Amino acid sequence: MRYISTRGQQANQSFSEILLGGLAADGGLYLPEKYPQVTKEQLDAWRGLSYAELAYEVLSLYCDDIPKEDLKALIKKTYTAEVYCNGRAEDRAEDITPIHWLGDEGGARLGLLSLSNGPTLAFKDMAMQLLGNLFEYTLNKQGQELNILGATSGDTGSAAEYAMRGKKGVRVFMLSPKGKMSAFQVAQMYSLQDENIYNIAIEGVFDDAQDIVKAVSNDHAYKAKHKIGTVNSINWARVVAQVVYYFQGYLLATKTSSEKVSFCVPSGNFGNVCAGHIARMMGLPIEKLVVATNENDVLDEFFRTGVYRARQSSETFHTTSPSMDISKASNFERFIYDLLGRDAARTAQMFKDVETKGGFDLSKDPAYSTIPQYGFVSGKSTHANRLDTIRDIHAKYKVVIDTHTADGVKVARENLQAHVPMLVLETALPIKFAETTQEALGQPADRPAAFVGIEDKPQKVTVMKASADQVKAFVAEHTGL
């Protein structure tokens, strides 16, 4: 399997070659030259596999330059019941991501694909834990070190830090927007005292932090000298690891591979739902991919109108589903590349227009009319909507969901089809957004024992202006390179 850039100037790379770098040298994102196809016969043969076994079957299609036994061992080490011990695997522990069926609504089964059983209680553990093991394995093979520079709007940061803490040859420099995350999210990250973990609170919003990561990644001389890598979902390994749970969800929700399933995905940076797009392109029988946004509705606006209009920092809403407070979806480029027939020149121009003009308009382009062929629909949720949804799900099903999952459930309900199961991808446990759970239900969210009193622990963080130069200087100072 070889990889190409969405902007066309860098091609024929292997999985291991793109693993550590993140962005391509031309500023584009990596995708495989073609998506491997999975037949219905293969799907049926995969029924009954443990999550680790299924992950190997899917990931081995994309990662053929790591010896099979090594890859199998890395995956087995990652997806164990001991690692994913936080919760609600009411079926088999080895399923890792069980379905929690809520009920029948409008003739459709509505369920939650439970993705918050990992060490930081959020779906991003599913990819990040594997990424940590892949990084350590590859760096050891190459005798190298890696300095990870990332940006988080909430859950990516803690998932990355918990996955990388103590890993040999790895340092993490994580940027987060000062004062824009929940108290629990802040405590999960800033309370870590590991020597290889550095938290930087940026005076701005998530998009400012993400822009800094991209600016550093595009400074090729600095990136090479300081061995900069990324764990944000611009990293292909992050995205492909998430493809697995679409296959898992589908197999758990169906009895035969002639059936279809829809997925609703709370989305800000388009990474998680991009993995669903890839699964569908591989042949997984997905009926709809429902993109659920919050008040920061850049993606919903595009799917409804064909206009992609990135917001300025001053236009970004600070909401009660903060991990989706993103106004420039960095992974969206991968879908646009496919939508435009893999025309790298047009894709490059579109995203140049995002930087110079604030967006692009495909409303009159023939490509926009083909979006239904990709299964995408979208919707939006507000603070009032998510409070109502949290209350309703609790009243009807005695289940407490987090704010982002509530956005997903609200939009999923607007897109149900009779006899087609709808799985909402659970985002996190409610404790990560305890303030809103309290507001909605008048009671606190359950807290796993491992996180009792985490907000009271000493915190280690450096506050910094939204300046790529200041971040570069900080990284250089703490790596000695």
DOTOR-354063 format. One record per residue: x, y negated, z negated of N, C-alpha, C in turn; residue in three letters. Coordinates in pm, whole numbers, plus 50000, padded with zeros to 5 digits. Example, Ala and Ser with C-alpha at 12.3 -4.5 7.8 and 13.67 -1.06 7.14 Angstrom:
REM residues 2
513195056949220512305045049220513205033049220ala/512855022549292513675010649286512904999749213ser/
***
This chain:
REM residues 481
500855011950000500005000050000500884987550000met/500644978850097501394966350106500444954550084arg/501024943350039500234931750000500594919450082tyr/499584911050104499734898850183499204887050102ile/499594874950144499104862750080497884857550154ser/496954851950080495774845950141496124834150230thr/497354829050219497754817550301498724821250412arg/499024834250422499634839550543501134839050558gly/501854832750466503284831050487504134841450414gln/503514850150337504274860250266503504873350274gln/504134883550333503434896250357504364907950330ala/503774919750336504534932250327505264933750194asn/504564930150086505114931649952504544944449888gln/505314950449799504834962249726504134957749597ser/503464967049531502794964049405503794959049301phe/504894965949286505884961949185506504948449216ser/506624945149346507204932349384506294920649349glu/504974922749354504064911649323503614911749178ile/503904922449105503414923948968503864912648878leu/505124909148883505684899848785505504885148824leu/505194882448951505244868748997503944860948991gly/502804867249013501534859849013501254853749148gly/501444840549161501214833749288502234837949393leu/501784838449519502714840349630503524827649650ala/504654828949720505544817449738504894806249816ala/503894809249900503214798849977502044792749902asp/501884796449776500804791049695499514799049702gly/499504809449786498314817649799498254828549693gly/497224836849704497014848049613497184861049689leu/497684871149621497914883949686496644892249696tyr/496534899049809495494909049832496124920549909leu/495544932649902496074943549984495804940850132pro/496654946350217496454944750361495074949450403glu/494594959850338493234964550360492764971550233lys/491464971650212490914978150094490784993150120tyr/491335001350032491135015850049489655019250034pro/489205028950111487795032650110487555045050023gln/486475044449947486085055549860484775061249912val/484735074149935483545080649989482585084849878thr/481365087849916480395092749819480855105949759lys/481535114049841482045126749791483085124449681glu/483965114549702484945111249598484255106349472gln/483255097749488482525092649371481925104049291leu/481295113349360480685124549289481735133049221asp/482915134349283483995142149222484535135349096ala/484365122149086484865114648972483895114548854trp/482685119348873481715119448763482235128448650arg/482125123548529482565131348414484005129148374gly/484765121348453486145118448416486165108948296leu/487195110048215487395099948111487765086748177ser/487695075848101488035062748158489475062848210tyr/490405068548134491815068748177491985076748305ala/491275087948316491365096048437490805088648558glu/489675081848538489085074048647489995062448686leu/490575055748585491475044648613492655049248699ala/493175060948669494275066148752493815068348896tyr/492655073948916492175076549052492045063549131glu/491515053149068491325040349137492645033049156val/493415031849049494635023749055495725030149141leu/495755043249149496765049849233496565046649381ser/495365042349419495125038149557495845025149589leu/496135017249488496745004149507498215003649464tyr/498625013149385499955012749323500685025649358cys/501315025749475501965038149521503485037549512asp/504015027049448505475026149435505935028749291asp/505005032649204505345037749071505095052849076ile/506065061049036505845075549040504535079448973pro/503835088949032502495092648987502455096248838lys/503435103948793503415108048653503655096248559glu/504495086848603504725074848522503465066348515asp/502795064448630501565056648632500495063148545leu/500375076248556499385083448477499665081748327lys/500935082248290501305080748149501015066748099ala/501295056448181501025042548141499525040448120leu/498725046048209497275044448198496735051948077ile/497245063948057496805071847942497165064947811lys/498365058847807498805051447688497895039447661lys/497365033447769496555021247756495145024247709thr/494495033547775493065035547753492825047647662tyr/493015045347535492785055747435491725050947336thr/491075060347271490075056747171490705049247054ala/492005051747029492695044946919492855030146948glu/493125026647076493265012547114491905005747118val/490915012847174489575007147190488685012447078tyr/488925007246959488295012946838487325003346773cys/486984992446840486214982046772484714983946782asn/484314996046838482954993746837481945003646866gly/481385001946979480045006846996480025017747103arg/481035026247104481055037047202480075047747156ala/478785044747180477795053847126477695066747206glu/478345067247321478405079747397479725086747362asp/480605088247458481895094547430482955083747408arg/483825085747314484875075947288485735073847412ala/485935084747490486815083547606486175075547720glu/484875072347708484255063847810484795049547802asp/485265045347686485875032147663484875020747688ile/484145021247799483195010647834481785016547850thr/481165020947743479845027147755478775016947794pro/477675021847847476525013247876475605013147755ile/475195001147716474184999547612472904995447684his/472025004947708470775001847776469854994147684trp/469334982847735468414974747657466974979547675leu/466524980347799465164984647823464784982947968gly/463524985647998462984984348133462314970748143asp/462774962548238462174949348258461824947848406glu/460554946348434460124944648572460414956648659gly/460404968548600460674980548678462134983448699gly/462994975548638464444977548650465034980148513ala/465964989548505466674991948380467724980948362arg/467694974648246468644963948215469574968748106leu/470874967848131471834972648033473054963848024gly/473814965947918475084959047898476214969047920leu/477164965548005478384973548017479324968647908leu/479524976747806480244972447686481744971547715ser/482254959347717483664957147752484454950847638leu/483854950347518484494942947408485034952247300ser/485384964447337485874974047237487384973347216asn/488054964047284489504963147274489984955247154gly/491294953447141491874947547021491494933046994pro/491124925247098490734911347073489244909047092thr/488474919747108487014919247111486464912547236leu/487234912547346486784906147469487144914747589ala/486414912747699486594921147817487994920247876phe/488694909447851490004907747914491044917447861lys/490764923747747491654934447699491754945647801asp/490684948147875490654959547966491794958848068met/492094946948116493194945248211494494941848140ala/494414933748036495624928447975496444939247906met/495784948847842496534959547776497324967647878gln/496744970247993497474977348099498604968748152leu/498344955848169499364946848221500594946548130leu/500364946347999501484946547905502354958847923gly/501724970347940502494982747959503184983148094asn/502534977848198503164977348330504364967948330leu/504214956248265505324946748257506524953248188phe/506294959048071507404964847995508094975848075glu/507314984248141507864995148222508724989748336tyr/508184979848409508874974548526510134966848486thr/510034958848382511194951148336512304960448290leu/511944970948221512944980648175513644987248294asn/512864990748396513434996948516514404987548587lys/514064974748587514864964848660515914958148574gln/515904960848443516854954348353516674939348348gly/515414934748351515114920448356514314915948234gln/514154902748223513254896648126512204888648201glu/511104885448133510024877848194509474867848094leu/509294855448141508664845048060507284842248119asn/506274846648047504894845248097504374831448061ile/503884824448164503234811548144501774813248183leu/500874811048088499454812848115498614801348065gly/497384801148111496414791248065495154798648023ala/494514793847918493314800647870492234790547834thr/490994794547861489844786847813489254793647692ser/489894804447646489424811147526489954825147510gly/489494834547592489784848647567491034853847635asp/491444847947747492664852547815493864851447723thr/493964840547649495134838047566495324848747460gly/494304851447382494464861447277494674875247337ser/493964878547445494144891747507495574893447556ala/496144882947617497524883747666498504884847551ala/498294876947448499244876847337499224890047260glu/498054895647240497974908547171498544919747256tyr/498434918347389498984928647477500504927647489ala/501054915647474502484913547498503314912547369met/502654910947255503424909147131504304921447108arg/505584918647082506524929347055507034936647177gly/506564932747298507034939547419508474935147449lys/509314944847477510714942147503510884934447634lys/511634923347626511954915647746510874905947789gly/509844903647705508724895047743508524883947641val/508394871547688507934860347605506644855047665arg/505774849747581504504844147628504404829547587val/504164820747685503894806647661502464804147708phe/501544802447613500124801647648499584787647624met/499064781547731498464768347723496964769647698leu/496444761447608495004761347581494564746947561ser/493284743847590492804730047573492534726947426pro/493204716947375493084713347233491634709747199lys/491104716547097489774713447047488614718147132gly/488904727047230487844731147323487484746047310lys/488034752847209487734767047190487044768847055met/486454780547035485814783146906486874785046799ser/486474783346674487424784746562488014798846559ala/487224808846592487714822646592488734824746703phe/488454819646823489404820746934490734814146899gln/490654802146844491854794946803492644803146702val/491964808346601492644815846496493284828546550ala/492614835446642493194847646700494544844846765gln/494634833546834495874830246903496914823946810met/496524813346744497504805146672498024811746546tyr/497304821746495497764828346373498864838746399ser/499104841946526500174851446556501524845046528leu/502374852246456503674846946417504824854046490gln/504494862346588505534869846660506514860346728asp/507784864046725508824855346780508694853246930glu/508054862647003507964861247148506664854647193asn/505904849047099504624842547132504694827747101ile/504374819247202504364804747186503024799247233tyr/502324792347143501064785947178501264771047197asn/500714765847306500804751547338499394746347359ile/498964736947275497644730847287497764718247372ala/497114718547489497184707347583496074697247553ile/496434684647552495444674047531494704671947663glu/493624679447682492864679047806491894690747808gly/491514695047929490594706347944491324717948008val/490634729248021491274741148077491874738548214phe/491164731348299491674729048435493004721748433asp/493234713148335494544706548322495624717048293asp/495314726248204496284736748171496534745748291ala/495474749348362495624757848479496424750848589gln/496214737948606496974730348705498474730348671asp/498794729748542500194730048501500814743548536ile/500094754448510500604767748544500864768748694val/499944763648775500124764248920501304755448964lys/501434743648902502534734648938503884741048907ala/503984747548792505234754248757505494765948851val/504444773448883504594784848974505014780549113ser/504604768549152504974763549285506334756649288asn/506964754949172508354749949167509244762349173asp/509554766549294510174779749313511564780749249his/512314769849251513644770149190513534771949039ala/512634764448976512434765748831511904779648798tyr/510934784248876510324797348851511374808348855lys/512274807548952513314817848965514324816948851ala/514754804748818515764802848714515264807448579lys/513994804448550513454807248417512604819948414his/512614827348525511934840548530510474839548486lys/509724830648553508354827748517507394837748584ile/506524843548505505454852048555504124847348497gly/503054853548539501744849148491500854861048459thr/499954859048363498954869248330497554864248360val/497414851948409496094847348448495574855848562asn/494284854948589493694863848687494134860948829ser/494994850848850495644849748979496604861449000ile/497014868148891497874879948901497034891748953asn/497484897649063496714908249126496474920149032trp/497454923648950497294935148862496144932948764ala/495924920548719494794917448633493484920848702arg/493374916448826492124918348899491874933148929val/492884940048978492664953949019492384962848898val/492934959548782492634967448662491154966248627ala/490554954748657489134952548627488214959348728gln/488734963048844487934970248942487424983348883val/488224989148795487925002548743486585002848672val/486284992748590485064994148513483794992048594tyr/483884986848714482724987048803482435001448847tyr/483495008848879483305022848913482745030548793phe/483305027848674482845034548554481375031348526gln/481015018548534479635014548510478685021048608gly/479085021248735478245027448837478035042348809tyr/479105049348778479015063748756478185067048632leu/478285058648528477485061048408476015057648429leu/475715048648523474345044048542473565052148645ala/474235061048717473585068448825473795083448807thr/472985090948880473125105448882473705110449013lys/473465103149122474045106649252474605094049317thr/475495095949410476145084549475475345079149593ser/474085083049602473185076849700472415065249637ser/472545063749504471855052949433472685040149438glu/472005028949411472675015949403472505009849264lys/473445001249228473434994249100473794979649126val/473194970549052473574956449057474344952848930ser/475244943248944476044938548831475864923348819phe/475684918548698475674904148672476884900648588cys/477634890548632478924887548573478984872948529val/479064870148397479354856448353480684852048413pro/480694840548478481884837348559482274822648550ser/483574820448533484134807048537485254806248638gly/486214815548627487394815348714487294825148830asn/486184832248840485874841448949486774853848951phe/487494856548842488364868148840487594881048820gly/486684881448721485954893548690485024897548804asn/484284887948856483364891148965484114893749095val/485314888349109486134891549225486494906449225cys/486714911949105486974926349095485744934249143ala/484554929249114483344935649163483254934849314gly/483614923549370483654922049516484594932249578his/485754934149517486724943849570486164958049561ile/485524961249448484914974549433483874976849543ala/483074966649571482054967749675482694969449813arg/483774962049837484484963349965485104977149981met/485394983749869485944997349873484875007849903met/483605003749898482535013149927481665016549810gly/481905010549690481055013349576479645007949607leu/478595016049590477245011849630476635001449536pro/477134989249546476634978049466475584970649548ile/474394968949490473314961649558473574946549551glu/473644941149430473874926749412475054924449318lys/475804914049346476794908549254476264894849213leu/475784893949091475114881849044476114873448964val/476414861649014477354852548949476574843548854val/476874844548725476184836348624477144825648573ala/476764813048589477594802048539476884795248422thr/477644786848352477024778348251476824764348311asn/476864754048229476654740548281477724736548383glu/478884742848376479934740448475479654749548595asn/478784744748684478124753248782478724752248923asp/480044750748931480714749549061480394761449150val/480474773549095480254785549175478794787049214leu/477884784449122476464785149155476124775249265asp/476684763449258476434753349361476904758349497glu/478064764849502478554769849631477624780449688phe/477254790349607476434801149661475044796349701phe/474564785649638473254780249675473334771049797arg/474454763749812474494753149914475594754550017thr/476614762249989477754763050080478804752450056gly/478574743949958479514733249924480304737249800val/481624737349812482484739949697483074726649653tyr/482654721949537483044708649489483684710049352arg/485014710549350485724711349222485484698549143ala/485304700049014485024688448929486324682548874arg/486294670048843487384663648773487324667548625gln/488444665748556488474669048413487374661748337ser/487114649348374486114641348304484704646448329ser/484524654748434483204660148468482964673948407glu/483984679648343483844693148288483114692548154thr/482054700448142481274700848020481954709947918phe/481964705647793482414714047682481174720847627his/481074734047647479834741247619480024751647509thr/478914758247476478964768947376479274782547439thr/479584782647569480214794547630481544789847691ser/482494786247603483674778647644484614785947739pro/484604799047740485504806147831485114804047977ser/483944798648000483484795648135483514780648165met/484144772948079484224758448102485354755448201asp/485124759448323486134758848430485484752448551ile/486174743048611485604735548723486384737548852ser/487354746248848488144749348968488494764148959lys/487724772649026487854787149011489024792449094ala/490134795249027491344798549102491244811449180ser/490444821049135490324833649208489404832949328asn/488684822149341487704820949448488364821949586phe/489634818449592490364818849719490364832949779glu/490414843149694490424856849746489134860049821arg/487994855749765486734858249833486614850049960phe/487004837349955486914828850074487764834650187ile/488904840050155489764846450255489034857850325tyr/488344866150249487544876850309486364871250386asp/485694861250329484524855250393484874849350529leu/486084843650541486524837550666487194847550759leu/486944860450737487514870550825489014871850810gly/489514868850689490944869650659491774860450750arg/491224848850775491924838450850492764830350751asp/494074833350745494954827150645495094812250668ala/495164807950794495354793750823494144785650775ala/492944790650801491734783550756491644783650603arg/492004795050543491964795750397492914785650335thr/494124785050389495114775450337494594761150349ala/493944758050461493434744550480492294741550383gln/491424751550361490314749650268490814745850129met/491844753050084492294750549947493264738749940phe/493804734750053494494721750058493454710750042lys/492284712750105491214702850092490714701949948asp/490734713149875490344712649734491264703249658val/492564704149687493544695849615493494681249659glu/493234678849788493314665249840491964658149851thr/490904665949872489584660049892488564664149786lys/488974673549699488074677749593487174689349627gly/487304694849748486464706349782486354708449931gly/485384716549971485134719050114483654722550132phe/483214721750258481804723950291481704734550399asp/481114745950363480884756650460479404758150494leu/478594748550454477134750050467476694752150611ser/477424746550707477044748150847477964757950921lys/478854764150847479774773850908479094787350919asp/479254794351031478644807651044479024817150931pro/480204815250873480654824150765479704823550646ala/479164811550616478294810050499477044818650511tyr/476544820150633475324827950653475554842850630ser/476814847150622477104861350601477224865050454thr/477114855450364477284858150221476364869350171ile/475084869950215474254881050169474834894750200pro/475634895750305476254908650338477244912950230gln/477734903550152478674906550043477944908749910tyr/476624907249909475834910149790475724898949689gly/476324887349717476384876749616475094868649606phe/474654866649482473634856749447474134850149319val/473474839449278474004832349161472904825549083ser/473264820648966472344813148882473104805948773gly/472374797948697472984789148597472234790348466lys/472964788848355472374789048222472884777048143ser/472044772148054472394760647970472424764847823thr/472804755547739472844758347595471474762947544his/470434755947584469084759747541468744773747592ala/469114776747717468864789947773469554800847693asn/470834798247658471564809047590471044811247448arg/470624800647380470004802347248468724810647260leu/467894807347359466644814647379466914829347411asp/467934831747493468254845547533468784853547416thr/469674847647337470194854547219469044858347127ile/468124849047104466984851747017466084862647074arg/465824862047205464904871547267465484885647267asp/466754886947302467384900247304467414906147163ile/467674897747064467694902546926466294906846882his/465284899046918463914902146877463414914946945ala/463704916447074463184927847150463964940647127lys/465294939347118466134951347121467024952946998tyr/466944943546904467764944146782469254944346816lys/469634937146920471014936246965471434921546961val/472634918846908473174905146906474214904247017val/474054894547105475004892647216475704879247201ile/476864878147261477614865647254477064855647355asp/477574843647352477024832747433477214835047583thr/478364840047624478634842347767477774853647820his/477664864347741476804875447780475354870647790thr/474964861447703473614855747710473404848347841ala/474404840947887474304834548019474074845148126asp/474804856248115474654866948212473264873248208gly/472754875948089471424882148077470354872948133val/470464859948104469474850448155469424850748307lys/470574850348372470614849948519470284863748577val/470694874348508470364887748554468854889648562ala/468154885048461466694886648458466014879548575arg/466644869348628466084862048742466334869348874glu/467124880048870467514886948993467284901948987asn/466364906348903466064920548890465304925549013leu/465584937949050464844944849156464344958149101gln/463104961449132462524973949084463374985749129ala/463614994749036464305007449061465805005949088his/466354993749070467804991849082468334987848945val/469104996448878469644992648747470484979948756pro/470354971448656471144959048648472034959848524met/473334959648546474284959648437474884945648421leu/474734940048302475384927348269476724930648206val/477784924848258479104927348203479264919448073leu/479284926747963479464920547833480824913547829glu/480844901847768482064893847767482864895347640thr/482204895147526482914895347398481944898847286ala/482494901347167481634903047051481184889247001leu/479984888446945479434875346903480284867946801pro/481094875046720481884868446618482844858146678ile/483214859946805484124850346867483464836746886lys/482124836546878481364824046894480334823246782phe/480854824846660479994826546544479084814446520ala/479574802446553478784790546526477454790846603glu/477514795246730476294795546811475394807046771thr/475984818246730475174829346679474374824846557thr/475034817446469474374812146349473254802546390gln/473524794046488472514784446534471304791746593glu/471554802246669470464809246737469634817746643ala/470294824946553469614835146474469484831746325leu/470204821346282470164817846141470864828046054gly/471754835846114472514845746039473884847246104gln/474884851046025476234852346082476374864746169pro/477324864146259477644875746343478464885746263ala/478344898446294479164908646230480644906146261asp/481484908646163482924906346179483674919346150arg/484424924446248485244936346221486204933746107pro/486484944146029487314942645909488674936745939ala/489244939946055490584935246090490664920146103ala/489504913546118489514899046141488894891146027phe/488704897345914488194890145797489234879945752val/488814867445739489704856845691490724851845790gly/490554855145919491584851346016491704836246031ile/490594829046013490644814346027491474807745917glu/491714814945807492464809145695493964812045701asp/494384819645801495804822945812496594811045866lys/497894810045832498724799345887498744799946039pro/498754788146100498724787646246499994781246300gln/500454786646413501684781846477501344777246618lys/501414764046641501034758446771501764745346792val/502064742146917502664729346955501674721547038thr/501344709246998500434700747073501224692547174val/500694691547296501454685247403500514678147501met/500964667547561500194661047666500094670247788lys/499124667447875498944675447996500004671648098ala/501214676748076502364673148159503154685648196ser/503244688448325504034699948370505494698448330ala/506004686148335507414683948300507674687148153asp/506754683148065506934686147923506864701147897gln/505964707947967505864722447950507134729248000val/507654724748113508894730348166510034728648067lys/510124716948008511194714347911511054723347789ala/509834725447743509584733947627509984748447656phe/509584753247773509934767047811511444768647819val/512094759047884513554759747900514254759847764ala/513744751547673514344750747540514254763947465glu/513144771147482512894783047402513304796047471his/513804794747595514334806747661515844806347670thr/516404794347658517864793147666518394794947805gly/517534793947905517984795848043518194782648114leu/
***
